[in-house]
Amino acid sequence: MKSVVACLIALLVTTPAFAQTQGSSETGHGRTFWSGLALGAVGVTMSVLGVTVYRVEDSSTGNAPPSTYQACVAQKVDPIYATNSCEALKGKNLPLLWSGVAVGALGGVLMIQGSRTSAEVTAHGFRLSHTIRF
């Protein structure tokens, strides 16, 4: 988790500097667009890692009771159950998952802010509008 936060900080610091070196007026995207794109990619990556690679042992997946993973591991002492594969019973890493969702949403907001697109939440829904200048 600490390495993910360090990478996120590095992206936040270096992306605006990288975007300044490119011709942002040519594409119509500001610095916040490219920072938002990087944050969106990091957020999606964090969420995927939270439900795949970095699963936790203190809870169980799906509709299983919370202690199912621990019970599976405890059964491995018995030779009959020694070959149990308990990895599929690990639960999602919810802090990493929801942090990734929040970072991805922040990236989306920055992308909208840095482009010629605006977003508006109305009583009837959500509206995106894009300005074309010529």
Stockholm file with secondary structure:
# STOCKHOLM 1.0

chainA/1-134         MKSVVACLIALLVTTPAFAQTQGSSETGHGRTFWSGLALGAVGVTMSVLGVTVYRVEDSSTGNAPPSTYQACVAQKVDPIYATNSCEALKGKNLPLLWSGVAVGALGGVLMIQGSRTSAEVTAHGFRLSHTIRF
#=GR chainA/1-134 SS CHHHHHHHHHHHHHHHHHHHHSCHHHHTCCHHHHHHHHHHHHHHHHHHHHHTTTCEEEEESTTSCTTHHHHHHHHTTSGGGTTCCCGGGEECCHHHHHHHHHHHHHHHHHHHHHTTEEEEEETTEEEEEECCCC
#=GC SS_cons         CHHHHHHHHHHHHHHHHHHHHSCHHHHTCCHHHHHHHHHHHHHHHHHHHHHTTTCEEEEESTTSCTTHHHHHHHHTTSGGGTTCCCGGGEECCHHHHHHHHHHHHHHHHHHHHHTTEEEEEETTEEEEEECCCC
//
